[in-house]
């Protein structure tokens, strides 16, 4: 996951609506199952999906009252903590 991508996605959510991100996730998950798709392409899709899911998680924290900076830091700490296990 990349923090700049998550921040950029959050900006999109705040400017538009998180429903757009949900629909994009549905589309990318569908495309990942396409016949003839290469492993490298699936990896790129997976990276995009993980960043979008991350942005949605951070947005949920923000909506519950957590300041954006704290929500981002907390999310990345959880991600880094799970990688180390």
PDB file of N, CA, C and O in Angstrom:
ATOM      1  N   UNK A   1       0.844  -1.176   0.000  1.00  0.00           N
ATOM      2  CA  UNK A   1       0.000   0.000   0.000  1.00  0.00           C
ATOM      3  C   UNK A   1       0.883   1.231   0.000  1.00  0.00           C
ATOM      4  O   UNK A   1       1.957   1.262   0.600  1.00  0.00           O
ATOM      5  N   UNK A   2       0.399   2.225  -0.683  1.00  0.00           N
ATOM      6  CA  UNK A   2       1.162   3.460  -0.796  1.00  0.00           C
ATOM      7  C   UNK A   2       0.329   4.615  -0.260  1.00  0.00           C
ATOM      8  O   UNK A   2      -0.771   4.890  -0.740  1.00  0.00           O
ATOM      9  N   UNK A   3       0.876   5.278   0.740  1.00  0.00           N
ATOM     10  CA  UNK A   3       0.178   6.380   1.391  1.00  0.00           C
ATOM     11  C   UNK A   3      -0.221   7.489   0.414  1.00  0.00           C
ATOM     12  O   UNK A   3      -1.339   7.996   0.514  1.00  0.00           O
ATOM     13  N   UNK A   4       0.646   7.891  -0.532  1.00  0.00           N
ATOM     14  CA  UNK A   4       0.212   8.943  -1.471  1.00  0.00           C
ATOM     15  C   UNK A   4      -1.004   8.532  -2.311  1.00  0.00           C
ATOM     16  O   UNK A   4      -1.853   9.369  -2.619  1.00  0.00           O
ATOM     17  N   UNK A   5      -1.090   7.259  -2.680  1.00  0.00           N
ATOM     18  CA  UNK A   5      -2.233   6.788  -3.462  1.00  0.00           C
ATOM     19  C   UNK A   5      -3.493   6.790  -2.596  1.00  0.00           C
ATOM     20  O   UNK A   5      -4.571   7.156  -3.064  1.00  0.00           O
ATOM     21  N   UNK A   6      -3.356   6.383  -1.345  1.00  0.00           N
ATOM     22  CA  UNK A   6      -4.495   6.387  -0.430  1.00  0.00           C
ATOM     23  C   UNK A   6      -4.979   7.818  -0.211  1.00  0.00           C
ATOM     24  O   UNK A   6      -6.184   8.072  -0.217  1.00  0.00           O
ATOM     25  N   UNK A   7      -4.047   8.758  -0.016  1.00  0.00           N
ATOM     26  CA  UNK A   7      -4.428  10.164   0.164  1.00  0.00           C
ATOM     27  C   UNK A   7      -5.134  10.706  -1.075  1.00  0.00           C
ATOM     28  O   UNK A   7      -6.123  11.431  -0.969  1.00  0.00           O
ATOM     29  N   UNK A   8      -4.622  10.350  -2.240  1.00  0.00           N
ATOM     30  CA  UNK A   8      -5.223  10.823  -3.491  1.00  0.00           C
ATOM     31  C   UNK A   8      -6.639  10.260  -3.645  1.00  0.00           C
ATOM     32  O   UNK A   8      -7.550  10.962  -4.084  1.00  0.00           O
ATOM     33  N   UNK A   9      -6.808   9.008  -3.285  1.00  0.00           N
ATOM     34  CA  UNK A   9      -8.137   8.387  -3.341  1.00  0.00           C
ATOM     35  C   UNK A   9      -9.070   9.044  -2.338  1.00  0.00           C
ATOM     36  O   UNK A   9     -10.244   9.262  -2.636  1.00  0.00           O
ATOM     37  N   UNK A  10      -8.564   9.365  -1.150  1.00  0.00           N
ATOM     38  CA  UNK A  10      -9.374  10.074  -0.156  1.00  0.00           C
ATOM     39  C   UNK A  10      -9.839  11.429  -0.690  1.00  0.00           C
ATOM     40  O   UNK A  10     -10.986  11.825  -0.484  1.00  0.00           O
ATOM     41  N   UNK A  11      -8.951  12.125  -1.369  1.00  0.00           N
ATOM     42  CA  UNK A  11      -9.332  13.416  -1.947  1.00  0.00           C
ATOM     43  C   UNK A  11     -10.462  13.230  -2.953  1.00  0.00           C
ATOM     44  O   UNK A  11     -11.382  14.046  -3.016  1.00  0.00           O
ATOM     45  N   UNK A  12     -10.394  12.165  -3.734  1.00  0.00           N
ATOM     46  CA  UNK A  12     -11.460  11.872  -4.692  1.00  0.00           C
ATOM     47  C   UNK A  12     -12.767  11.591  -3.958  1.00  0.00           C
ATOM     48  O   UNK A  12     -13.825  12.085  -4.348  1.00  0.00           O
ATOM     49  N   UNK A  13     -12.687  10.801  -2.900  1.00  0.00           N
ATOM     50  CA  UNK A  13     -13.886  10.475  -2.116  1.00  0.00           C
ATOM     51  C   UNK A  13     -14.513  11.739  -1.552  1.00  0.00           C
ATOM     52  O   UNK A  13     -15.731  11.911  -1.602  1.00  0.00           O
ATOM     53  N   UNK A  14     -13.682  12.622  -1.016  1.00  0.00           N
ATOM     54  CA  UNK A  14     -14.207  13.860  -0.417  1.00  0.00           C
ATOM     55  C   UNK A  14     -14.799  14.784  -1.472  1.00  0.00           C
ATOM     56  O   UNK A  14     -15.769  15.493  -1.205  1.00  0.00           O
ATOM     57  N   UNK A  15     -14.220  14.780  -2.669  1.00  0.00           N
ATOM     58  CA  UNK A  15     -14.715  15.646  -3.735  1.00  0.00           C
ATOM     59  C   UNK A  15     -15.961  15.075  -4.408  1.00  0.00           C
ATOM     60  O   UNK A  15     -16.846  15.822  -4.824  1.00  0.00           O
ATOM     61  N   UNK A  16     -16.023  13.779  -4.509  1.00  0.00           N
ATOM     62  CA  UNK A  16     -17.131  13.134  -5.214  1.00  0.00           C
ATOM     63  C   UNK A  16     -17.985  12.329  -4.230  1.00  0.00           C
ATOM     64  O   UNK A  16     -18.864  12.868  -3.558  1.00  0.00           O
ATOM     65  N   UNK A  17     -17.699  11.027  -4.166  1.00  0.00           N
ATOM     66  CA  UNK A  17     -18.505  10.155  -3.321  1.00  0.00           C
ATOM     67  C   UNK A  17     -17.797   8.808  -3.237  1.00  0.00           C
ATOM     68  O   UNK A  17     -17.161   8.378  -4.200  1.00  0.00           O
ATOM     69  N   UNK A  18     -17.903   8.153  -2.111  1.00  0.00           N
ATOM     70  CA  UNK A  18     -17.220   6.868  -1.988  1.00  0.00           C
ATOM     71  C   UNK A  18     -17.879   5.773  -2.824  1.00  0.00           C
ATOM     72  O   UNK A  18     -17.262   4.739  -3.081  1.00  0.00           O
ATOM     73  N   UNK A  19     -19.118   5.984  -3.249  1.00  0.00           N
ATOM     74  CA  UNK A  19     -19.768   5.000  -4.116  1.00  0.00           C
ATOM     75  C   UNK A  19     -18.992   4.776  -5.405  1.00  0.00           C
ATOM     76  O   UNK A  19     -18.971   3.663  -5.930  1.00  0.00           O
ATOM     77  N   UNK A  20     -18.352   5.829  -5.922  1.00  0.00           N
ATOM     78  CA  UNK A  20     -17.542   5.686  -7.133  1.00  0.00           C
ATOM     79  C   UNK A  20     -16.403   4.692  -6.890  1.00  0.00           C
ATOM     80  O   UNK A  20     -16.075   3.888  -7.762  1.00  0.00           O
ATOM     81  N   UNK A  21     -15.813   4.753  -5.715  1.00  0.00           N
ATOM     82  CA  UNK A  21     -14.703   3.851  -5.394  1.00  0.00           C
ATOM     83  C   UNK A  21     -15.219   2.421  -5.257  1.00  0.00           C
ATOM     84  O   UNK A  21     -14.577   1.483  -5.730  1.00  0.00           O
ATOM     85  N   UNK A  22     -16.359   2.250  -4.621  1.00  0.00           N
ATOM     86  CA  UNK A  22     -16.948   0.910  -4.510  1.00  0.00           C
ATOM     87  C   UNK A  22     -17.223   0.314  -5.893  1.00  0.00           C
ATOM     88  O   UNK A  22     -16.946  -0.861  -6.137  1.00  0.00           O
ATOM     89  N   UNK A  23     -17.761   1.123  -6.781  1.00  0.00           N
ATOM     90  CA  UNK A  23     -18.053   0.643  -8.134  1.00  0.00           C
ATOM     91  C   UNK A  23     -16.769   0.322  -8.898  1.00  0.00           C
ATOM     92  O   UNK A  23     -16.728  -0.640  -9.665  1.00  0.00           O
ATOM     93  N   UNK A  24     -15.733   1.115  -8.694  1.00  0.00           N
ATOM     94  CA  UNK A  24     -14.446   0.853  -9.339  1.00  0.00           C
ATOM     95  C   UNK A  24     -13.845  -0.442  -8.821  1.00  0.00           C
ATOM     96  O   UNK A  24     -13.266  -1.214  -9.585  1.00  0.00           O
ATOM     97  N   UNK A  25     -13.981  -0.679  -7.529  1.00  0.00           N
ATOM     98  CA  UNK A  25     -13.500  -1.932  -6.945  1.00  0.00           C
ATOM     99  C   UNK A  25     -14.227  -3.114  -7.578  1.00  0.00           C
ATOM    100  O   UNK A  25     -13.596  -4.100  -7.959  1.00  0.00           O
ATOM    101  N   UNK A  26     -15.539  -3.019  -7.689  1.00  0.00           N
ATOM    102  CA  UNK A  26     -16.309  -4.094  -8.321  1.00  0.00           C
ATOM    103  C   UNK A  26     -15.810  -4.358  -9.739  1.00  0.00           C
ATOM    104  O   UNK A  26     -15.633  -5.507 -10.142  1.00  0.00           O
ATOM    105  N   UNK A  27     -15.587  -3.285 -10.486  1.00  0.00           N
ATOM    106  CA  UNK A  27     -15.123  -3.421 -11.861  1.00  0.00           C
ATOM    107  C   UNK A  27     -13.734  -4.065 -11.918  1.00  0.00           C
ATOM    108  O   UNK A  27     -13.511  -4.990 -12.699  1.00  0.00           O
ATOM    109  N   UNK A  28     -12.804  -3.579 -11.094  1.00  0.00           N
ATOM    110  CA  UNK A  28     -11.447  -4.133 -11.122  1.00  0.00           C
ATOM    111  C   UNK A  28     -11.416  -5.596 -10.690  1.00  0.00           C
ATOM    112  O   UNK A  28     -10.659  -6.390 -11.249  1.00  0.00           O
ATOM    113  N   UNK A  29     -12.226  -5.957  -9.707  1.00  0.00           N
ATOM    114  CA  UNK A  29     -12.305  -7.363  -9.301  1.00  0.00           C
ATOM    115  C   UNK A  29     -12.840  -8.215 -10.450  1.00  0.00           C
ATOM    116  O   UNK A  29     -12.381  -9.339 -10.657  1.00  0.00           O
ATOM    117  N   UNK A  30     -13.787  -7.694 -11.180  1.00  0.00           N
ATOM    118  CA  UNK A  30     -14.325  -8.404 -12.343  1.00  0.00           C
ATOM    119  C   UNK A  30     -13.242  -8.550 -13.426  1.00  0.00           C
ATOM    120  O   UNK A  30     -13.095  -9.614 -14.027  1.00  0.00           O
ATOM    121  N   UNK A  31     -12.496  -7.475 -13.663  1.00  0.00           N
ATOM    122  CA  UNK A  31     -11.448  -7.507 -14.690  1.00  0.00           C
ATOM    123  C   UNK A  31     -10.317  -8.464 -14.329  1.00  0.00           C
ATOM    124  O   UNK A  31      -9.698  -9.055 -15.214  1.00  0.00           O
ATOM    125  N   UNK A  32     -10.047  -8.618 -13.056  1.00  0.00           N
ATOM    126  CA  UNK A  32      -8.969  -9.516 -12.627  1.00  0.00           C
ATOM    127  C   UNK A  32      -9.271 -10.964 -13.003  1.00  0.00           C
ATOM    128  O   UNK A  32      -8.355 -11.781 -13.100  1.00  0.00           O
ATOM    129  N   UNK A  33     -10.530 -11.285 -13.212  1.00  0.00           N
ATOM    130  CA  UNK A  33     -10.933 -12.641 -13.596  1.00  0.00           C
ATOM    131  C   UNK A  33     -11.025 -12.826 -15.105  1.00  0.00           C
ATOM    132  O   UNK A  33     -11.409 -13.897 -15.574  1.00  0.00           O
ATOM    133  N   UNK A  34     -10.677 -11.798 -15.867  1.00  0.00           N
ATOM    134  CA  UNK A  34     -10.818 -11.869 -17.323  1.00  0.00           C
ATOM    135  C   UNK A  34      -9.906 -12.940 -17.917  1.00  0.00           C
ATOM    136  O   UNK A  34      -8.783 -13.150 -17.460  1.00  0.00           O
ATOM    137  N   UNK A  35     -10.410 -13.597 -18.930  1.00  0.00           N
ATOM    138  CA  UNK A  35      -9.632 -14.609 -19.632  1.00  0.00           C
ATOM    139  C   UNK A  35      -8.457 -13.928 -20.341  1.00  0.00           C
ATOM    140  O   UNK A  35      -8.632 -12.901 -20.998  1.00  0.00           O
ATOM    141  N   UNK A  36      -7.286 -14.494 -20.206  1.00  0.00           N
ATOM    142  CA  UNK A  36      -6.113 -13.987 -20.900  1.00  0.00           C
ATOM    143  C   UNK A  36      -5.366 -12.885 -20.180  1.00  0.00           C
ATOM    144  O   UNK A  36      -4.377 -12.375 -20.706  1.00  0.00           O
ATOM    145  N   UNK A  37      -5.808 -12.502 -18.995  1.00  0.00           N
ATOM    146  CA  UNK A  37      -5.105 -11.452 -18.268  1.00  0.00           C
ATOM    147  C   UNK A  37      -3.790 -12.014 -17.734  1.00  0.00           C
ATOM    148  O   UNK A  37      -3.738 -13.144 -17.246  1.00  0.00           O
ATOM    149  N   UNK A  38      -2.739 -11.221 -17.830  1.00  0.00           N
ATOM    150  CA  UNK A  38      -1.400 -11.648 -17.426  1.00  0.00           C
ATOM    151  C   UNK A  38      -1.207 -11.460 -15.926  1.00  0.00           C
ATOM    152  O   UNK A  38      -1.872 -10.637 -15.297  1.00  0.00           O
ATOM    153  N   UNK A  39      -0.289 -12.236 -15.367  1.00  0.00           N
ATOM    154  CA  UNK A  39       0.004 -12.140 -13.939  1.00  0.00           C
ATOM    155  C   UNK A  39       0.423 -10.724 -13.542  1.00  0.00           C
ATOM    156  O   UNK A  39       0.022 -10.230 -12.488  1.00  0.00           O
ATOM    157  N   UNK A  40       1.221 -10.079 -14.375  1.00  0.00           N
ATOM    158  CA  UNK A  40       1.670  -8.720 -14.064  1.00  0.00           C
ATOM    159  C   UNK A  40       0.483  -7.765 -13.995  1.00  0.00           C
ATOM    160  O   UNK A  40       0.453  -6.859 -13.163  1.00  0.00           O
ATOM    161  N   UNK A  41      -0.490  -7.972 -14.871  1.00  0.00           N
ATOM    162  CA  UNK A  41      -1.682  -7.121 -14.875  1.00  0.00           C
ATOM    163  C   UNK A  41      -2.522  -7.362 -13.631  1.00  0.00           C
ATOM    164  O   UNK A  41      -3.078  -6.420 -13.066  1.00  0.00           O
ATOM    165  N   UNK A  42      -2.619  -8.600 -13.205  1.00  0.00           N
ATOM    166  CA  UNK A  42      -3.354  -8.924 -11.980  1.00  0.00           C
ATOM    167  C   UNK A  42      -2.668  -8.281 -10.780  1.00  0.00           C
ATOM    168  O   UNK A  42      -3.339  -7.798  -9.868  1.00  0.00           O
ATOM    169  N   UNK A  43      -1.336  -8.272 -10.773  1.00  0.00           N
ATOM    170  CA  UNK A  43      -0.596  -7.641  -9.675  1.00  0.00           C
ATOM    171  C   UNK A  43      -0.881  -6.144  -9.588  1.00  0.00           C
ATOM    172  O   UNK A  43      -1.039  -5.598  -8.496  1.00  0.00           O
ATOM    173  N   UNK A  44      -0.947  -5.487 -10.744  1.00  0.00           N
ATOM    174  CA  UNK A  44      -1.246  -4.049 -10.762  1.00  0.00           C
ATOM    175  C   UNK A  44      -2.666  -3.805 -10.248  1.00  0.00           C
ATOM    176  O   UNK A  44      -2.901  -2.902  -9.445  1.00  0.00           O
ATOM    177  N   UNK A  45      -3.601  -4.620 -10.719  1.00  0.00           N
ATOM    178  CA  UNK A  45      -4.985  -4.490 -10.258  1.00  0.00           C
ATOM    179  C   UNK A  45      -5.062  -4.715  -8.751  1.00  0.00           C
ATOM    180  O   UNK A  45      -5.762  -3.988  -8.045  1.00  0.00           O
ATOM    181  N   UNK A  46      -4.347  -5.717  -8.262  1.00  0.00           N
ATOM    182  CA  UNK A  46      -4.355  -6.023  -6.828  1.00  0.00           C
ATOM    183  C   UNK A  46      -3.794  -4.857  -6.008  1.00  0.00           C
ATOM    184  O   UNK A  46      -4.309  -4.551  -4.932  1.00  0.00           O
ATOM    185  N   UNK A  47      -2.751  -4.213  -6.510  1.00  0.00           N
ATOM    186  CA  UNK A  47      -2.176  -3.066  -5.816  1.00  0.00           C
ATOM    187  C   UNK A  47      -3.176  -1.907  -5.775  1.00  0.00           C
ATOM    188  O   UNK A  47      -3.334  -1.253  -4.745  1.00  0.00           O
ATOM    189  N   UNK A  48      -3.843  -1.662  -6.893  1.00  0.00           N
ATOM    190  CA  UNK A  48      -4.866  -0.614  -6.921  1.00  0.00           C
ATOM    191  C   UNK A  48      -5.997  -0.932  -5.948  1.00  0.00           C
ATOM    192  O   UNK A  48      -6.457  -0.061  -5.210  1.00  0.00           O
ATOM    193  N   UNK A  49      -6.437  -2.178  -5.955  1.00  0.00           N
ATOM    194  CA  UNK A  49      -7.518  -2.583  -5.056  1.00  0.00           C
ATOM    195  C   UNK A  49      -7.131  -2.400  -3.594  1.00  0.00           C
ATOM    196  O   UNK A  49      -7.921  -1.890  -2.799  1.00  0.00           O
ATOM    197  N   UNK A  50      -5.922  -2.813  -3.238  1.00  0.00           N
ATOM    198  CA  UNK A  50      -5.521  -2.687  -1.835  1.00  0.00           C
ATOM    199  C   UNK A  50      -5.487  -1.226  -1.405  1.00  0.00           C
ATOM    200  O   UNK A  50      -5.859  -0.905  -0.277  1.00  0.00           O
ATOM    201  N   UNK A  51      -5.045  -0.340  -2.289  1.00  0.00           N
ATOM    202  CA  UNK A  51      -5.037   1.088  -1.962  1.00  0.00           C
ATOM    203  C   UNK A  51      -6.446   1.648  -1.844  1.00  0.00           C
ATOM    204  O   UNK A  51      -6.711   2.480  -0.976  1.00  0.00           O
ATOM    205  N   UNK A  52      -7.349   1.204  -2.702  1.00  0.00           N
ATOM    206  CA  UNK A  52      -8.737   1.688  -2.623  1.00  0.00           C
ATOM    207  C   UNK A  52      -9.414   1.182  -1.356  1.00  0.00           C
ATOM    208  O   UNK A  52     -10.116   1.936  -0.682  1.00  0.00           O
ATOM    209  N   UNK A  53      -9.208  -0.100  -1.028  1.00  0.00           N
ATOM    210  CA  UNK A  53      -9.775  -0.611   0.220  1.00  0.00           C
ATOM    211  C   UNK A  53      -9.197   0.129   1.415  1.00  0.00           C
ATOM    212  O   UNK A  53      -9.912   0.418   2.374  1.00  0.00           O
ATOM    213  N   UNK A  54      -7.905   0.437   1.363  1.00  0.00           N
ATOM    214  CA  UNK A  54      -7.281   1.199   2.434  1.00  0.00           C
ATOM    215  C   UNK A  54      -7.897   2.579   2.580  1.00  0.00           C
ATOM    216  O   UNK A  54      -8.166   3.034   3.691  1.00  0.00           O
ATOM    217  N   UNK A  55      -8.119   3.242   1.452  1.00  0.00           N
ATOM    218  CA  UNK A  55      -8.726   4.579   1.490  1.00  0.00           C
ATOM    219  C   UNK A  55     -10.131   4.520   2.071  1.00  0.00           C
ATOM    220  O   UNK A  55     -10.535   5.413   2.815  1.00  0.00           O
ATOM    221  N   UNK A  56     -10.872   3.479   1.739  1.00  0.00           N
ATOM    222  CA  UNK A  56     -12.223   3.339   2.299  1.00  0.00           C
ATOM    223  C   UNK A  56     -12.168   3.128   3.811  1.00  0.00           C
ATOM    224  O   UNK A  56     -12.999   3.665   4.544  1.00  0.00           O
ATOM    225  N   UNK A  57     -11.196   2.351   4.277  1.00  0.00           N
ATOM    226  CA  UNK A  57     -11.040   2.143   5.725  1.00  0.00           C
ATOM    227  C   UNK A  57     -10.692   3.455   6.428  1.00  0.00           C
ATOM    228  O   UNK A  57     -11.261   3.778   7.471  1.00  0.00           O
ATOM    229  N   UNK A  58      -9.758   4.203   5.852  1.00  0.00           N
ATOM    230  CA  UNK A  58      -9.376   5.489   6.440  1.00  0.00           C
ATOM    231  C   UNK A  58     -10.569   6.443   6.424  1.00  0.00           C
ATOM    232  O   UNK A  58     -10.804   7.161   7.396  1.00  0.00           O
ATOM    233  N   UNK A  59     -11.311   6.451   5.340  1.00  0.00           N
ATOM    234  CA  UNK A  59     -12.485   7.323   5.244  1.00  0.00           C
ATOM    235  C   UNK A  59     -13.517   6.976   6.314  1.00  0.00           C
ATOM    236  O   UNK A  59     -14.164   7.866   6.867  1.00  0.00           O
ATOM    237  N   UNK A  60     -13.671   5.695   6.604  1.00  0.00           N
ATOM    238  CA  UNK A  60     -14.606   5.274   7.657  1.00  0.00           C
ATOM    239  C   UNK A  60     -14.177   5.858   9.002  1.00  0.00           C
ATOM    240  O   UNK A  60     -15.011   6.321   9.779  1.00  0.00           O
ATOM    241  N   UNK A  61     -12.870   5.832   9.271  1.00  0.00           N
ATOM    242  CA  UNK A  61     -12.354   6.405  10.517  1.00  0.00           C
ATOM    243  C   UNK A  61     -12.602   7.915  10.568  1.00  0.00           C
ATOM    244  O   UNK A  61     -12.987   8.455  11.605  1.00  0.00           O
ATOM    245  N   UNK A  62     -12.378   8.582   9.444  1.00  0.00           N
ATOM    246  CA  UNK A  62     -12.586  10.025   9.376  1.00  0.00           C
ATOM    247  C   UNK A  62     -14.053  10.358   9.633  1.00  0.00           C
ATOM    248  O   UNK A  62     -14.365  11.299  10.362  1.00  0.00           O
ATOM    249  N   UNK A  63     -14.952   9.577   9.029  1.00  0.00           N
ATOM    250  CA  UNK A  63     -16.384   9.813   9.220  1.00  0.00           C
ATOM    251  C   UNK A  63     -16.811   9.599  10.666  1.00  0.00           C
ATOM    252  O   UNK A  63     -17.794  10.184  11.122  1.00  0.00           O
ATOM    253  N   UNK A  64     -16.064   8.751  11.392  1.00  0.00           N
ATOM    254  CA  UNK A  64     -16.411   8.517  12.797  1.00  0.00           C
ATOM    255  C   UNK A  64     -15.780   9.554  13.725  1.00  0.00           C
ATOM    256  O   UNK A  64     -15.914   9.461  14.945  1.00  0.00           O
ATOM    257  N   UNK A  65     -15.083  10.554  13.139  1.00  0.00           N
ATOM    258  CA  UNK A  65     -14.579  11.657  13.944  1.00  0.00           C
ATOM    259  C   UNK A  65     -13.076  11.711  14.119  1.00  0.00           C
ATOM    260  O   UNK A  65     -12.571  12.650  14.734  1.00  0.00           O
ATOM    261  N   UNK A  66     -12.351  10.747  13.606  1.00  0.00           N
ATOM    262  CA  UNK A  66     -10.896  10.757  13.722  1.00  0.00           C
ATOM    263  C   UNK A  66     -10.321  11.753  12.721  1.00  0.00           C
ATOM    264  O   UNK A  66     -10.702  11.736  11.550  1.00  0.00           O
ATOM    265  N   UNK A  67      -9.406  12.625  13.162  1.00  0.00           N
ATOM    266  CA  UNK A  67      -8.771  13.543  12.208  1.00  0.00           C
ATOM    267  C   UNK A  67      -8.053  12.752  11.099  1.00  0.00           C
ATOM    268  O   UNK A  67      -7.523  11.669  11.347  1.00  0.00           O
ATOM    269  N   UNK A  68      -8.042  13.302   9.878  1.00  0.00           N
ATOM    270  CA  UNK A  68      -7.485  12.568   8.731  1.00  0.00           C
ATOM    271  C   UNK A  68      -6.054  12.101   8.975  1.00  0.00           C
ATOM    272  O   UNK A  68      -5.720  10.952   8.685  1.00  0.00           O
ATOM    273  N   UNK A  69      -5.218  12.971   9.500  1.00  0.00           N
ATOM    274  CA  UNK A  69      -3.816  12.606   9.738  1.00  0.00           C
ATOM    275  C   UNK A  69      -3.723  11.422  10.698  1.00  0.00           C
ATOM    276  O   UNK A  69      -2.947  10.496  10.463  1.00  0.00           O
ATOM    277  N   UNK A  70      -4.498  11.444  11.767  1.00  0.00           N
ATOM    278  CA  UNK A  70      -4.487  10.345  12.735  1.00  0.00           C
ATOM    279  C   UNK A  70      -5.043   9.061  12.122  1.00  0.00           C
ATOM    280  O   UNK A  70      -4.535   7.971  12.383  1.00  0.00           O
ATOM    281  N   UNK A  71      -6.083   9.195  11.311  1.00  0.00           N
ATOM    282  CA  UNK A  71      -6.667   8.021  10.661  1.00  0.00           C
ATOM    283  C   UNK A  71      -5.661   7.385   9.704  1.00  0.00           C
ATOM    284  O   UNK A  71      -5.527   6.163   9.660  1.00  0.00           O
ATOM    285  N   UNK A  72      -4.955   8.221   8.937  1.00  0.00           N
ATOM    286  CA  UNK A  72      -3.936   7.702   8.018  1.00  0.00           C
ATOM    287  C   UNK A  72      -2.790   7.034   8.771  1.00  0.00           C
ATOM    288  O   UNK A  72      -2.361   5.934   8.423  1.00  0.00           O
ATOM    289  N   UNK A  73      -2.300   7.713   9.807  1.00  0.00           N
ATOM    290  CA  UNK A  73      -1.196   7.148  10.584  1.00  0.00           C
ATOM    291  C   UNK A  73      -1.594   5.849  11.263  1.00  0.00           C
ATOM    292  O   UNK A  73      -0.820   4.893  11.278  1.00  0.00           O
ATOM    293  N   UNK A  74      -2.788   5.809  11.819  1.00  0.00           N
ATOM    294  CA  UNK A  74      -3.264   4.593  12.477  1.00  0.00           C
ATOM    295  C   UNK A  74      -3.413   3.441  11.504  1.00  0.00           C
ATOM    296  O   UNK A  74      -3.046   2.306  11.808  1.00  0.00           O
ATOM    297  N   UNK A  75      -3.951   3.737  10.339  1.00  0.00           N
ATOM    298  CA  UNK A  75      -4.124   2.699   9.329  1.00  0.00           C
ATOM    299  C   UNK A  75      -2.772   2.143   8.889  1.00  0.00           C
ATOM    300  O   UNK A  75      -2.585   0.928   8.830  1.00  0.00           O
ATOM    301  N   UNK A  76      -1.832   3.037   8.579  1.00  0.00           N
ATOM    302  CA  UNK A  76      -0.520   2.581   8.120  1.00  0.00           C
ATOM    303  C   UNK A  76       0.214   1.818   9.220  1.00  0.00           C
ATOM    304  O   UNK A  76       0.961   0.885   8.924  1.00  0.00           O
ATOM    305  N   UNK A  77       0.018   2.191  10.468  1.00  0.00           N
ATOM    306  CA  UNK A  77       0.629   1.459  11.577  1.00  0.00           C
ATOM    307  C   UNK A  77       0.073   0.041  11.646  1.00  0.00           C
ATOM    308  O   UNK A  77       0.819  -0.914  11.864  1.00  0.00           O
ATOM    309  N   UNK A  78      -1.243  -0.095  11.461  1.00  0.00           N
ATOM    310  CA  UNK A  78      -1.850  -1.439  11.449  1.00  0.00           C
ATOM    311  C   UNK A  78      -1.326  -2.268  10.290  1.00  0.00           C
ATOM    312  O   UNK A  78      -1.045  -3.457  10.443  1.00  0.00           O
ATOM    313  N   UNK A  79      -1.198  -1.639   9.133  1.00  0.00           N
ATOM    314  CA  UNK A  79      -0.699  -2.361   7.951  1.00  0.00           C
ATOM    315  C   UNK A  79       0.742  -2.817   8.193  1.00  0.00           C
ATOM    316  O   UNK A  79       1.083  -3.976   7.953  1.00  0.00           O
ATOM    317  N   UNK A  80       1.572  -1.908   8.665  1.00  0.00           N
ATOM    318  CA  UNK A  80       2.979  -2.256   8.899  1.00  0.00           C
ATOM    319  C   UNK A  80       3.094  -3.306  10.010  1.00  0.00           C
ATOM    320  O   UNK A  80       3.961  -4.178   9.951  1.00  0.00           O
ATOM    321  N   UNK A  81       2.232  -3.224  11.009  1.00  0.00           N
ATOM    322  CA  UNK A  81       2.242  -4.216  12.086  1.00  0.00           C
ATOM    323  C   UNK A  81       1.846  -5.595  11.598  1.00  0.00           C
ATOM    324  O   UNK A  81       2.379  -6.600  12.070  1.00  0.00           O
ATOM    325  N   UNK A  82       0.920  -5.652  10.660  1.00  0.00           N
ATOM    326  CA  UNK A  82       0.483  -6.952  10.144  1.00  0.00           C
ATOM    327  C   UNK A  82       1.523  -7.544   9.206  1.00  0.00           C
ATOM    328  O   UNK A  82       1.612  -8.765   9.074  1.00  0.00           O
ATOM    329  N   UNK A  83       2.318  -6.689   8.549  1.00  0.00           N
ATOM    330  CA  UNK A  83       3.363  -7.188   7.658  1.00  0.00           C
ATOM    331  C   UNK A  83       4.480  -7.822   8.462  1.00  0.00           C
ATOM    332  O   UNK A  83       5.072  -8.814   8.037  1.00  0.00           O
ATOM    333  N   UNK A  84       4.771  -7.252   9.621  1.00  0.00           N
ATOM    334  CA  UNK A  84       5.856  -7.762  10.455  1.00  0.00           C
ATOM    335  C   UNK A  84       5.562  -9.081  11.129  1.00  0.00           C
ATOM    336  O   UNK A  84       6.471  -9.714  11.667  1.00  0.00           O
ATOM    337  N   UNK A  85       4.310  -9.512  11.114  1.00  0.00           N
ATOM    338  CA  UNK A  85       3.940 -10.755  11.803  1.00  0.00           C
ATOM    339  C   UNK A  85       4.197 -11.960  10.949  1.00  0.00           C
ATOM    340  O   UNK A  85       3.942 -13.085  11.376  1.00  0.00           O
TER     341      UNK A  85
END
